[in-house]
Amino acid sequence: MCIIGAKYLRDKGWVLVKNRDQDYVSDISFLDRDHPKVGEVMCLYDHHTNYREGMNYLGMTIITTSLTPIPNDETDNKDGDSIYHALQLNNPEDAANYLTDKNITGFIFISTKDKLILIEAAREDQGKGKYKFKQTLIPKNEIVVRTNHGVDLPWAGFQYGYSEQQDVWRKSSELRKKYAEVVLKKPKDPVAMLDAFSAKMDDDLQMNIFRVEYKPRQMRTIFQWALVPSEDTVYIRPIQCRMKMSIKIDPDKIRVNVIDNEDIRTLYAKDIKHFCRMVKDSTSIWTTTLKSFKNTNNVRNNH
């Protein structure tokens, strides 16, 4: 149940930011692989769900957020493989056609410096029916935020009236979208956009853009990242997860900048139970939790 925001910055082009929210013990790697057609593919890899998303060296980025009312029905294994294959294509149009041919659901952001394609895709009948999608080329003067309820497909995602839990999820989705649209108006660089996605705007910590669990099995923001296609650069801020980065230090490849999480630690000092500690070496960046998460086998596969 993640949240994505996209904004066109005059000096950088399209920048995409995302809070990745999960309700399980998340074990994440960031991996880069050389590729003969696109130069390199750098992606997030979730070891629990095999989900992947990221950027290629041609400056094309693909990230998603979930749009299903039945989180346990997500097929991240298949979706991750499809997104990884799409990142090996040359342009956003081909990637968009490939992903819709694969019937991937969710909000799919496909971006280069000067182009942002947004796909909204879902299945009718509360995630069990016919596959439908809407594809839109976003104008550069528009700030776009998507959470977990339909916009062009208003029947998609979380809906009121089906269950008490879905009512809560829909309220959270609406509020997080509303708050994010407000805070993204001012930032003029990618890190400032990530900072905006850290804001505490609601007393209920499940209704904020940045989410903190206060009951078992609630969603928490495990990390944030910003992707800047024009600069072949990503910014990553680890927060509540285990994470390993296996990234080549090569100025001619996609650059990874790890952002300090101390401001979030300070802002949420009384709220976050498990927090990443960053340890660096010359070839990779590891993050570990200060406190151990409780073991769980109940993995919910959300984008």
VMD Tcl script that draws the C-alpha trace (Angstrom):
set ca {
  {0.00 0.00 0.00}
  {2.62 2.46 -1.15}
  {2.37 6.06 -2.31}
  {4.03 7.63 -5.36}
  {4.41 11.27 -6.31}
  {5.75 12.73 -9.57}
  {6.76 16.32 -10.28}
  {8.49 18.00 -13.22}
  {11.40 20.12 -12.03}
  {12.71 22.77 -14.38}
  {16.38 21.79 -14.06}
  {15.90 18.01 -13.79}
  {12.78 16.98 -15.64}
  {10.47 14.37 -14.14}
  {11.32 13.18 -10.63}
  {9.46 10.29 -9.01}
  {9.33 9.71 -5.25}
  {7.88 6.76 -3.39}
  {7.23 5.61 0.16}
  {7.26 1.83 0.12}
  {4.90 0.52 2.80}
  {4.75 -3.09 3.96}
  {3.31 -5.00 6.90}
  {5.95 -7.74 7.05}
  {9.63 -8.02 7.92}
  {11.06 -6.61 4.71}
  {14.40 -7.78 3.34}
  {15.42 -5.58 0.41}
  {18.36 -5.53 -1.98}
  {19.27 -3.00 -4.63}
  {21.09 -4.64 -7.53}
  {22.58 -3.40 -10.78}
  {23.21 -5.56 -13.83}
  {24.85 -4.65 -17.14}
  {22.60 -5.07 -20.16}
  {23.62 -4.99 -23.86}
  {20.62 -2.95 -25.05}
  {20.00 -0.44 -22.26}
  {23.45 -0.30 -20.67}
  {22.40 -1.20 -17.15}
  {19.32 -2.04 -15.10}
  {19.27 -0.98 -11.43}
  {16.37 -2.34 -9.43}
  {14.85 -2.92 -6.05}
  {14.47 -6.60 -5.23}
  {12.17 -7.79 -2.44}
  {13.41 -11.17 -1.21}
  {9.99 -12.12 0.19}
  {7.87 -11.43 -2.87}
  {10.40 -11.30 -5.74}
  {8.96 -7.89 -6.65}
  {11.21 -5.58 -8.70}
  {11.13 -2.02 -10.01}
  {13.76 0.57 -10.89}
  {15.65 2.39 -13.66}
  {17.72 1.61 -16.75}
  {20.73 3.52 -18.05}
  {18.73 4.96 -20.95}
  {16.96 7.00 -18.27}
  {13.68 5.07 -18.13}
  {12.12 4.46 -14.74}
  {9.26 2.13 -13.77}
  {7.69 2.08 -10.31}
  {4.24 1.05 -9.13}
  {1.76 1.18 -6.29}
  {-0.96 -1.35 -5.62}
  {-4.53 -1.02 -6.86}
  {-6.30 -4.11 -5.59}
  {-8.83 -4.46 -2.78}
  {-7.45 -7.93 -2.00}
  {-3.76 -7.49 -1.07}
  {-3.20 -11.22 -0.61}
  {-4.18 -11.81 -4.24}
  {-1.21 -9.82 -5.54}
  {1.23 -11.79 -7.67}
  {4.43 -9.86 -7.10}
  {6.60 -12.71 -8.33}
  {5.09 -12.51 -11.81}
  {4.78 -8.71 -11.74}
  {8.39 -8.25 -10.69}
  {9.61 -10.39 -13.57}
  {7.49 -8.41 -16.04}
  {8.66 -5.03 -14.74}
  {12.27 -6.18 -14.88}
  {11.79 -7.24 -18.50}
  {10.11 -3.91 -19.32}
  {13.16 -2.09 -17.92}
  {15.19 -3.80 -20.66}
  {13.16 -2.03 -23.37}
  {14.16 1.20 -25.08}
  {11.25 3.56 -24.49}
  {8.20 4.21 -22.28}
  {5.66 3.36 -24.98}
  {7.07 -0.11 -25.53}
  {7.29 -0.66 -21.77}
  {3.68 0.45 -21.29}
  {2.40 -1.85 -24.04}
  {4.38 -4.78 -22.67}
  {3.09 -4.35 -19.10}
  {-0.55 -3.97 -20.09}
  {-0.21 -7.02 -22.36}
  {0.90 -8.85 -19.20}
  {-2.26 -7.61 -17.42}
  {-0.31 -6.00 -14.59}
  {-2.58 -4.13 -12.19}
  {-1.87 -1.02 -10.14}
  {-0.71 2.50 -10.83}
  {2.33 2.11 -13.09}
  {4.58 5.15 -13.49}
  {6.85 4.94 -16.54}
  {9.11 7.96 -16.88}
  {12.03 9.50 -18.73}
  {13.34 13.03 -18.26}
  {10.64 14.60 -20.44}
  {7.86 12.03 -20.55}
  {5.66 10.46 -17.89}
  {3.15 7.77 -18.79}
  {0.72 6.77 -16.03}
  {-1.16 3.51 -16.35}
  {-4.10 2.81 -14.05}
  {-5.00 -0.87 -14.31}
  {-7.28 -3.15 -12.30}
  {-9.71 -6.01 -12.45}
  {-13.43 -5.45 -12.06}
  {-15.56 -7.14 -9.40}
  {-13.30 -6.40 -6.44}
  {-10.18 -7.63 -8.20}
  {-11.67 -10.85 -9.61}
  {-13.15 -9.80 -12.95}
  {-12.16 -8.43 -16.34}
  {-8.85 -6.59 -16.72}
  {-9.13 -2.91 -17.66}
  {-6.65 -0.07 -17.88}
  {-6.35 3.63 -18.69}
  {-3.10 5.06 -20.05}
  {-2.36 8.80 -19.76}
  {0.51 11.04 -20.84}
  {0.93 13.46 -17.92}
  {1.52 17.16 -18.74}
  {4.63 18.73 -17.24}
  {2.68 21.30 -15.24}
  {0.82 18.63 -13.24}
  {1.84 17.12 -9.91}
  {0.67 13.51 -9.79}
  {0.07 11.47 -6.63}
  {-1.37 7.98 -6.51}
  {-2.11 5.72 -3.57}
  {-4.43 2.69 -3.49}
  {-7.85 3.73 -4.79}
  {-8.95 4.29 -8.36}
  {-9.03 7.72 -9.99}
  {-9.81 7.17 -13.70}
  {-11.21 3.76 -12.73}
  {-13.22 4.87 -9.69}
  {-14.40 1.32 -8.93}
  {-10.82 0.06 -8.53}
  {-8.79 -0.39 -5.38}
  {-10.15 0.07 -1.89}
  {-13.86 0.91 -1.69}
  {-16.15 1.88 1.15}
  {-18.84 -0.52 2.24}
  {-17.22 -3.93 1.64}
  {-15.62 -4.46 5.04}
  {-14.52 -2.53 8.09}
  {-10.86 -3.08 7.17}
  {-11.37 -1.88 3.62}
  {-13.12 1.23 4.94}
  {-9.99 2.05 6.97}
  {-7.69 1.40 4.03}
  {-9.81 3.61 1.74}
  {-9.78 6.46 4.26}
  {-6.01 6.16 4.58}
  {-5.56 6.09 0.81}
  {-7.64 9.23 0.35}
  {-5.93 11.17 3.13}
  {-2.40 10.22 2.08}
  {-3.13 11.32 -1.48}
  {-4.57 14.61 -0.26}
  {-1.64 15.33 2.07}
  {0.96 14.43 -0.56}
  {-0.58 16.70 -3.17}
  {-0.20 19.58 -0.71}
  {3.37 18.95 0.43}
  {4.77 18.36 -3.09}
  {3.93 21.89 -4.24}
  {7.01 23.55 -2.69}
  {10.00 21.17 -3.09}
  {12.47 22.04 -5.84}
  {14.83 19.07 -5.64}
  {14.53 15.28 -5.14}
  {15.69 15.19 -1.51}
  {13.23 17.93 -0.58}
  {10.51 15.85 -2.20}
  {11.51 12.89 -0.03}
  {11.50 15.14 3.03}
  {7.98 16.23 2.12}
  {6.95 12.57 2.02}
  {8.17 12.29 5.64}
  {5.77 14.88 7.03}
  {3.68 14.12 10.10}
  {0.31 15.67 9.24}
  {-2.18 13.46 11.08}
  {-2.40 12.23 14.66}
  {-3.32 8.79 13.34}
  {0.02 7.45 12.14}
  {-1.68 5.15 9.62}
  {-3.22 8.16 7.85}
  {0.05 9.99 7.18}
  {2.06 9.92 3.96}
  {4.79 8.38 6.12}
  {3.26 5.44 7.99}
  {4.16 3.98 11.38}
  {2.59 0.88 12.90}
  {1.06 1.12 16.36}
  {-0.72 -2.24 16.24}
  {0.53 -5.61 14.95}
  {0.35 -6.16 11.18}
  {-0.18 -2.51 10.30}
  {1.59 -0.85 7.42}
  {4.88 0.95 7.97}
  {7.06 2.92 5.57}
  {10.12 0.71 5.19}
  {12.11 3.03 2.94}
  {11.80 6.00 0.61}
  {13.36 6.54 -2.75}
  {13.49 9.19 -5.46}
  {14.36 8.44 -9.08}
  {15.78 11.10 -11.41}
  {15.94 9.78 -15.00}
  {17.73 12.84 -16.41}
  {20.70 12.26 -14.11}
  {20.70 8.44 -14.03}
  {20.48 8.86 -10.27}
  {18.42 7.43 -7.42}
  {18.21 8.59 -3.81}
  {17.42 5.97 -1.17}
  {16.53 6.53 2.49}
  {16.36 3.29 4.55}
  {13.99 3.44 7.51}
  {12.30 0.28 8.84}
  {13.78 -2.71 7.02}
  {16.80 -4.86 6.38}
  {18.60 -3.70 3.27}
  {21.67 -4.53 1.24}
  {23.00 -2.62 -1.74}
  {25.24 -4.32 -4.24}
  {26.06 -1.41 -6.53}
  {29.16 -0.86 -8.66}
  {30.91 2.40 -7.88}
  {31.20 3.64 -11.46}
  {30.60 7.26 -12.52}
  {29.43 6.05 -15.93}
  {26.65 3.95 -14.41}
  {23.46 4.72 -12.50}
  {24.42 6.58 -9.34}
  {22.96 5.69 -5.95}
  {22.88 8.24 -3.14}
  {21.94 7.02 0.33}
  {20.15 9.71 2.30}
  {20.61 10.02 6.05}
  {17.54 9.08 8.07}
  {18.37 11.00 11.24}
  {15.68 13.65 10.73}
  {13.03 10.93 10.51}
  {14.47 9.24 13.58}
  {14.11 12.53 15.45}
  {10.62 13.33 14.16}
  {9.26 9.86 14.96}
  {11.46 9.05 17.96}
  {8.48 8.08 20.13}
  {6.71 6.14 17.40}
  {9.10 3.93 15.43}
  {10.06 0.72 17.19}
  {12.52 -0.60 14.61}
  {14.95 1.66 12.82}
  {17.76 1.16 10.34}
  {21.37 1.77 11.21}
  {23.53 2.48 8.16}
  {26.95 0.88 7.77}
  {29.09 1.60 4.69}
  {32.06 0.03 2.98}
  {33.82 0.65 -0.32}
  {31.61 -1.52 -2.50}
  {28.19 -1.71 -0.92}
  {25.94 -0.22 1.70}
  {24.27 -2.30 4.36}
  {21.50 -1.27 6.68}
  {20.46 -3.24 9.72}
  {17.76 -2.76 12.30}
  {18.58 -1.46 15.73}
  {15.98 -3.85 17.14}
  {14.94 -7.19 15.72}
  {11.57 -7.53 14.07}
  {9.31 -10.31 15.25}
  {9.36 -13.31 12.94}
  {6.35 -13.67 10.71}
  {5.39 -16.07 7.95}
  {2.29 -14.16 6.89}
  {3.66 -12.14 3.96}
  {1.28 -9.75 2.26}
  {2.42 -8.98 -1.27}
  {1.82 -5.27 -1.86}
  {3.54 -3.06 -4.36}
}
mol new
graphics top color blue
foreach p $ca { graphics top sphere $p radius 0.5 }
foreach p [lrange $ca 0 end-1] q [lrange $ca 1 end] { graphics top cylinder $p $q radius 0.2 }
display resetview
